[in-house]
Every structure is written in structure tokens, then in C-alpha cells.
Amino acid sequence: MTTEQRREAAVPAGGAHLTDEARSAVLERQCHRCAGCNAPLTAGSTHFDLRPPAICGGARTPGNLEALCPFCHQNFMRRVRVQLAGHRNK
């Protein structure tokens, strides 16, 4: 497996777990700060999301991952649910 294939495999399909390598890379890229509000992130309360989510056409690549605090993750998921509900009603 090449390095690029390992990087792509770091972002799983469905609800699978991220690798430690992928988590570390995202946190380092964001300087251990929330992508939404810039608050410091702690190990036990960090959420990792695809932006945009795969269900909305987002790529399952490490570059599309972001780390969020619990508050920003909740708001992000609320917006995604509203967006998906709007598409279903059309």
C-alpha cells in the first residue's frame, strides 16, 4: 500500500473510526483549535467531521476532515440536518 493509499484509507466510510494518524494530522493542521470557534481542543471532547459531509457530496479525504468542539459539532450537525430536510422536501 502506498503512502497516498494509506492517507485515503485513514478516512473511513460510514461510522467507522479514524486512525490515530488522521486525528493527529487534523489536530496539527488546526493547531489543536476548533475549526468553528477557535477554542482549544481536548482529547476527550474533540469531534471529527467531514466538511462538507459525505452525504452532501463531500470527499472522504484527510483534507476534508476538520476537528470541532462539542458546541460547534452540534451546530454543524443541526445545519446538516436542516439542509438534508430541505432537499427531501423539494
Beta strands, then each sheet from edge to edge (+ up, - down):
strand 1: 47-50
strand 2: 65-68
sheet 1: 1+ 2-
end
